[in-house]
């Protein structure tokens, strides 16, 4: 096993391990956000706020489709982390091989269906007529390139499951830099408008996925496959789908809630759409810390539940909570005093009054959301911990809570109170999800402790699953 490419999270200080694992993840997520950040910046500055609104109008739909695929990849990585923590290298390789099979089929099918049906999907969303053509030009290439997105997310998910957050970070840094260059070439020099931003993202994502795949083949000796590892086995595929589909649906359910908000904002004004787009992009940059902590907790929990070390999971969650809460306070203060100036980077308008309206609405959105980042922190780290120990279906229900919170605001409040209500959609979703997640976490951990005490097994391996269902290995 190559020491430089894997990391055992079942031994040592949880705080030290989590921070050592989170920082590379944070770097990777930061540069991954540069995809959308640079797209938004260049589109908003060089093409105008109407083109920015067109790109922004596709955000929730993009999250719905690509989020499902990314969620499946994240779910597939959980059994891999558990097998690694349990030191079951044969099962580890078979999980990886079956994840490759399933990802190939799912990504190609999703890419073809959504790419062909892009206009109909945007119409279902209620995209404004003046934004529709540019929205199609932007999002259709992204949908057709779903296999490239899945390639990176699956390869990086495998490496993170084995404790390597550094290689995915390097891959995404290279891709982000390529994306910046391609944005400038396609949008400014070749005058490809919003389609140029889409193709820059697609090509960059493909490069990052190919880089990760190259590193896996060269350096991860633990993943050298034999013919026996590549043989199709129903229990492994079933276990992966049992973990991956609820994870993907969780992303999609969350995205459906965002779609209801997008549809509500579409009915307010183009300025409101631009404000939410610009503020949302900036907020995503601030929220990558939560994503990094959550991903670290999922891997940490997965490896430790595989090693039957449940107390370390609780210690890790406390460490992540402490670091996250300190960050939430700092982020709120930064947004409160400098948020308007930061969001101005994304927006250009010929009319000063229009520009002032967009900036004011965007800053209002940012202040309200950042004031409630602590509930968002717990939505991420608690849910991913629950998923990391194997309870993806339970955690998926938290997505339903978020959907209910956003839909309540979008359907019942926005029509009467307009943009002032729309800014509360995300906080309402986060608080409602936390009310569900905290009781679930304590229930899940109690169940795992009882199972470990009674049977000595914290999770069910594919071999046990096959034996219980009389499926030959």
HELIX and SHEET records of a PDB file:
HELIX    1   1 UNK A   14  UNK A   42  1                                  29    
HELIX    2   2 UNK A   43  UNK A   47  3                                   5    
HELIX    3   3 UNK A   49  UNK A   57  1                                   9    
HELIX    4   4 UNK A   59  UNK A   85  1                                  27    
HELIX    5   5 UNK A   89  UNK A  116  1                                  28    
HELIX    6   6 UNK A  118  UNK A  125  1                                   8    
HELIX    7   7 UNK A  129  UNK A  144  1                                  16    
HELIX    8   8 UNK A  146  UNK A  161  1                                  16    
HELIX    9   9 UNK A  166  UNK A  183  1                                  18    
HELIX   10  10 UNK A  184  UNK A  189  3                                   6    
HELIX   11  11 UNK A  193  UNK A  219  1                                  27    
HELIX   12  12 UNK A  221  UNK A  223  5                                   3    
HELIX   13  13 UNK A  227  UNK A  230  1                                   4    
HELIX   14  14 UNK A  234  UNK A  266  1                                  33    
HELIX   15  15 UNK A  270  UNK A  306  1                                  37    
HELIX   16  16 UNK A  310  UNK A  343  1                                  34    
HELIX   17  17 UNK A  344  UNK A  346  5                                   3    
HELIX   18  18 UNK A  352  UNK A  370  1                                  19    
HELIX   19  19 UNK A  373  UNK A  388  1                                  16    
HELIX   20  20 UNK A  392  UNK A  407  1                                  16    
HELIX   21  21 UNK A  408  UNK A  413  3                                   6    
HELIX   22  22 UNK A  414  UNK A  417  1                                   4    
HELIX   23  23 UNK A  419  UNK A  422  1                                   4    
HELIX   24  24 UNK A  425  UNK A  455  1                                  31    
HELIX   25  25 UNK A  462  UNK A  468  1                                   7    
END                                                                             
